[in-house]
Amino acid sequence: MPRANSSVPHRKKHKKILKMAKGYRGSRSKLYVNAKDAVEKALQYAYRDRRVKKRTFRQLWIARINAGARLHGLSYSALIHGLKEKNVELNRKSLAEIALTDPVGFEKIAEMVKAA
C-alpha cells in the first residue's frame, strides 16, 4: 500500500496563513514561518484590543460628560451621583451623545441634578 502524505492539508494550512498575512511588509507576507509568527501576534493583539476598545470608549464618554457637566457648574461625579439619586437610568454612552449633540437637553439634565 502506498504511503499517504499530507500535501493537500499542508498546502491548505499554509495558504490560509499566507492569506491572513496579506498586506504585511516584506517576508512577513511571503514566507510561511514569518507569516505564521506575524499572524499569531496580530490575532493576540486583536483579542486583547477587543477588550481595550470598550475601556477607551468608556473613557471618551466620561470625558465628554465631564466637559458638558463643567459647563453647567457640576463635576462628572456630582452629575452621575445626582442622576442616581433621581433614579434616572441613562447610560454613559447616551449621556455623552446628548452632551455632544444636544446642549439644551443636557442643560435640562444638569438643572434637574442641581435641583436635587
N, C-alpha and C positions, 0 to 999 in steps of 0.2 A: 504494500500500500504506500502511495507517495506521501512524503512529509508535507503537512499543511503549514503554510506560512500565514503571517498576519499582515500581508502587504496592504490589503484594502482597508482594514480598520486603521492601520498605521497611517496611511496616506490621509484618511478622513480626519483623524485626530490632528495631524499636522496642518491640514488645510483650514480646519476650524480655528486653530490658534493664530495662524497667519492672517486669516480674515479679520479676526478680532484686533490684530495689531496694525491694521491698515491705517496709514497716516502717521505712524510713528517714524522718527528720524533714523536714517542710516540702517545699520544691521538689525535694529530692533523690529523692523518691519519685513526683513528679508530672510534672516536666519532663524530656524526654528527654536534653538536653545535660547538665544537672546530675546526672541519674541515671547517665548513662554514666560521668562522671568518678568518681562515688562508687562505682560497681560495680567499675571498673577498680582503684581504690585498695584496695577491700575484697579483691579477688582477689589483689593483690600481698601484702597482709597475710596472707591465708590461706596463700599459697605459702610465705612466709617463716616463718610460725609453725608450719607442719607440721614444720619442721626444729628450731625453737626448742623445741617441745614435747618432743622427745627429750632435749635438753640439760637442761631443767628437771626432767624425771623422773629423770634420772641424778643430778642434784644432790640431789633428795629422797631417793633410795635411799642415797646416800653419807652424808647427814646422819643417816638412821635407823640405818645400820650403825655409824656412828661413835658415836652415842648408846648403842647396845647394847654396843659394844666397851668404851666408857669405864666402863660399869657393872661390867665384869669386869677392869678394870685394864689394858686394852690401848688402843692408839690404832688408828685406822682403818687406817693404813698398815702397822702391825705385824700386824694381823689379816689383811689381804689378802696380805702377804708370807708369813705363816705358812701360809695356805691354799695358796699357790702352791708353797711348799716341800713340803707334804704331798700335792701333786697332787690337791687337792680342786677339782673343777670346778663350783663353784656361782657363778652369775652374781649381779650386784649386786641385780637385781630380786628374785630368790628369797631372797637373804640378808636383804634389807630386810624382806621379808614374814615370814621366820622371826623376825627381831629384834622385829617388831611384835606378832605373834600368838602366838608360841611361845617365851617367855623361857627355859624349861627346855631346849629344843632348842638355842637359841642359846648357852646356858651351856655345853652339852656341846661345841659347836663351839669356843668360846673356850678351854675347858680343853684340848682337843686341840691347839690352836695354842700355848698356853702350854707344853705338854709338849715341843714341838718344839725 
